[in-house]
Amino acid sequence: MPRPRSTPKPTRPTFKPPSTSPLDANALELFARIVAAGSFAAAARELGQTRAAVSRRVAVIEAALGQPLFARSTRALGLTEAGRRLSVRARDVADATAAARASFRAKGEQDSAEAGFSGTLRVTAVPSFGTLVLAPLLAAFQAPHPGLKLELSVTHRRIDLLREDVDVAFRITHRPPEDWVARPVLKFEIHGYAAPRRGLPLKSPILLASERSLVMGTPVIAPLQLHWQHRRGDKLNVEIVPACASDDLAALMALARGGAGIVYAPDFSVREELASGALIDVLPGWQLHVNEGDTVHALTLPQPTASAAARALVQFVAQALA
């Protein structure tokens, strides 16, 4: 008997997602934002992205067009002829997008305020800033969000936000990592402070060589070069041999208050002591230069990886310390 013919199974049509053009509405809006901001870095901050990510997006757009859009130099960012032509169209797209977002923003903000943040927000900070400045601000930030839990790690260790599941890192640095979004929240100066006594303040940093110095993290047996700069522009390098070293600034400040020597500390850490007269600035007009920089940055992952609570915390801290 002849075998019955098998009915072929119907084949499902293969779905292919539409290809995204390098010059879509998102690309045009990005281009318009860069033109308006005046630099890749400024646009990246506004968009909650890294400068490297914005640069890569622009490179893809320029490659698709086959011509450069920006005339780059070390001091300025200008437009090529092609860039000027495209900017007119891009501005229209950006304006339309902004208008659409504005129509939903009011209700979105109202819903967010009513619901509040929830979950766990993991934060890390360097000890001096974390204990003396950030902790009170965290309490104020958390108060209207009873469903939000906080985890604060106060450490000098450099933490990888992505690998260690941290939302916000407050770090002292003059060169933030390119893969993170960095926002400066506090600029500070480092001075020498000591308990009031005869012979203080000093007339010159040179006199520090004969004083007892209390320093952060340096072996007490090793000479240390201190680079001082006066507000007038004068500079002096002084070598000292620390009398005491510690990784705990609070302990060094307690020693200084007890008359054990001069502690070198950021100005935000000694405001109460200066106000009460427990400590004085031993070198008025002089500040200490350090390699790490003089700015605390808030570091978050780029959008949309960074949570809304993390972005809100950075905004809250920046406004509080402005």
N, C-alpha and C positions, 0 to 999 in steps of 0.2 A: 504494500500500500504506500502510496506517496505520502511523504511527511507533510504535515500542514505548514504552510508558510508562517513564519513568525512575524508578528506585526512590529515594525520598528518603533522603538520608544521615542516619544517626542523629545526633542532636544530643547533645553531652555536657552533662550537668547542670552548671550554673554553681555553683562552690563559693564560698560566702560564709563567711569566717571568723566565728566567733561574736563578737558584740560584747562588749566588756569593760565591765562595770558600774563606774561610779566608786566604788561601795561594795562592792568585792570583798574577798577575804581580804587581799590586799596593802594595800589602803587601810585596813582595820581594824587591821592590824599597825602600819602607819605611825602611825595615830592613837594607838594604845596606846604606841608608843615616844615620841611627843612628850609625852604626858601624864606618862610615867614620868621623862623627862629634864627636864621643867619649862620647856623653851623650844625654839623651832624650831632655833636655832643648835646647841644641845647635841645634839638628835636628829640633825641633819644630820651632825655630826662622827661620831657613833656609826655612822651608816648609810653613811658615806663619800660623802655627797652634799653639794651646796651648799645654803645656807640658802634661796636663791631658788627652787631646784627643790622643796624641801619646802613652801615657801609656796604655790607654784603647785598642788601636789598637794592641799593642804588647801582651796584656793579652789575647785577642781573638785568636791571632795567636798561642801563646803558648798552650792555651787550646785545639785548634784544633789538634796540634801536640802531645799533651799529655806529653810534657817535656819542661823544661825551655831553653831559648836560651841565656839569659844573666845571668852572675854571678854578682849580685849587691852587692855593699858595700857602706859605707858612703863616701868613698873617690874616688872610681873608678868604672867604668863599664866595665866588661870583658865579654868574651864569654865562654859558656859551650862547651863541645865537639860537641853537636848537633848544637850549634850556629856557630862553626867554619866550620862544614861541609856545613851548609846552606849558609854561607857568600860567598862561592865561586860561587854558582849558582846565588845568589842575586846580586853579583857584575856584572855578565854578563848582567843580566836584566837591572840593573841601567845604565850601560854603553850604552846599545842599546837604552834605552829610552832617555838618554841625547843626543845621536847622532841624533835621530829623531827630538828632539826639536830644536837642533842647526840648522838643515836644514831649519826650518821655522822662526827662531828668527829674522834674519836680515830683512826679508820682513815685519814681524809683527811690529818690532820697527820703520821701515820707515813709515808704514801706520799710526801707532799711533802718530808719530811726526807730520805727515801732517794733521791729523784730529784734534789732540788736545783733551783735556778733555772738557766735557760739563756737564750741569746739575748743581746741588747744592752740595757743599761740606760743611758739618756742622762740626765745630771744637770748642772745648772748652779747656780752659787753666786756670791755676791759675793766678791771676792778675799780680804778679810781672813778671813772665816769659812771659805771654801773651802780656802784654803791651810793655815791654822793649826789648824783644828778638824775640818773635814769629811774631808780627805784621809786622815788616820790611821784614821778610822772606816770609810771606804770599804774600806780594806785589810782591816780586821777583818771587815766584812760579806761581802766577796767570798771570803775564805779557804775557807769550807765549801762554796762553789759554784764548782767549777773550770770548769763550762760557761758561766758568766756573764761577759760582757765589759762593761766600763765605759767610758763616754765622759764626761769631766768638762770642762765649759766654765766657766772662772773669768772672770767679766766683770761690769762694772757695768750693762751694757745690759739693759733689760727685755725678756725673751724670752717670746714667745707659745708656750705649751706645745703647743697643737694645731697651729698652722701650722708650727712648726719641729721638730715630732716630738720633743719633750723630755718625759721621764717625770716628773722631780721638779725643782723649782726652790726653792732656799733663798734667801729674800729678807728684807731688813730693811724692815718696813713696819708701820704701825699700822692700815692699812685694806686687808686682802687683797681681791683681786678676787672678786666674788660668784659668778662662774661656775667658780671653782676651789675645791677642798677645801683649807682652810688649817689647819695644826696648828702651834701654837707649840712650838718645840723648845729655845730658849735665850733667856733674858732677860739683859740686860747693862747696864752703865753705861759712860759715856764720861768719862774723866778726863784731866788734863794730866800728862804724864810727861817727865822730863828726867834727865840724868846728875847724880849727886850733886855738889854744889859749895856753896861758902859762899853764904849768902843764901837757900837752899832748905831746907825748903818755904816757900812764901809765906803771909803771914797773911791775905790777902784777894785775890779775883779782880781787884780794881781795879789791883793791882800788875802785872797781865799787860800793861798798856799799855806798860810800859817794858821788856818782855822780848821776845826773838826767838821768834816763833811759827812752827811748822811745821804746815801744814794740808793737808787733802785737797781737791784740785780747785778751789780758789779762785784767781783771778788775784792775783798778789802786789802789784799796784798798788792793788787795791780794799780799802777798809776793810771789816772784817767784824765783825758784831755777835755776840757770844757770850753766850748766856743761861745763867746758872749758878744752881743751886739747892742749898742746903745740906740735909743730912738733917734738920735742925731745922725746915725750911720757909722759911728766908730765901732771897730771890731777888735777884740782881744782874745787870745788863746791862753788858757791857764792850765797848768798840770797840777793835779791834786792826788793825794793818796787817801782814799776814803777811810774814815774812822769806823764806819758801820755801813753794812749793805743788807738789804732785805728785799723780798719780792712783795712785801705788804706795805703800801704807802701809809696806811693808817697807823701802823706801828712806828714808822719813821717820824710821822708828824707828832705822835705822842712823845717820842724821844726829844724832838725839837722843842716841844712845849715845856719839857722838863729841864731844858738847858743843856742837852747833850751835844748840840751842834746845829749846823745849818742843813736844812732839808731842801732839796730841789724838787719843786712840785708845780703842777699846772694851777693857774690862778683860780679855776673854778672849785678847787678842792680846799681852799683856805679862806673862803669868804667869811665864815663865822668867826674863825680865829683872828682875822684882821679886824673885823668889826668889834670884837671884844677886847682887842689889844693883847691877846695871848701870844700872837706871832706878829712880826713886822717884816717888811721887805728890806733885806740887808743891802741891796744894791738898787736903789731907786733909779729908774730910767734904763736899766740894763735887763735884757732877757736872754735866756739860754737857748741856743739853737740845738735841735735834735734831729737826727736823720729821719725819724718816723714821720715828721711833719708837725703841723700845728693846728690840725683840723680833725674833728670827729666826724666820720661819715657813717650814715646808715646804709647798709648793704642789703639788698633784697634780690631775689631771682627775678628775671624779666617777666612781664605779663605774657600770657595769662597764668604762668606758673605761680607767681606770688599771689597769696590770698588777699581778699579785700581787707581783712583785719590787719594784715601786715602793712599794706599800703596806707591804711588809715592811721596806724601807729606812727609810721614815719612822718606823715603829715602833722600829726598831733605834736610830736616831739619837736619838729622843726619850727612850728609856729610858737610853741611854748618858750623856745630858746632864742627866738629871733630878736 
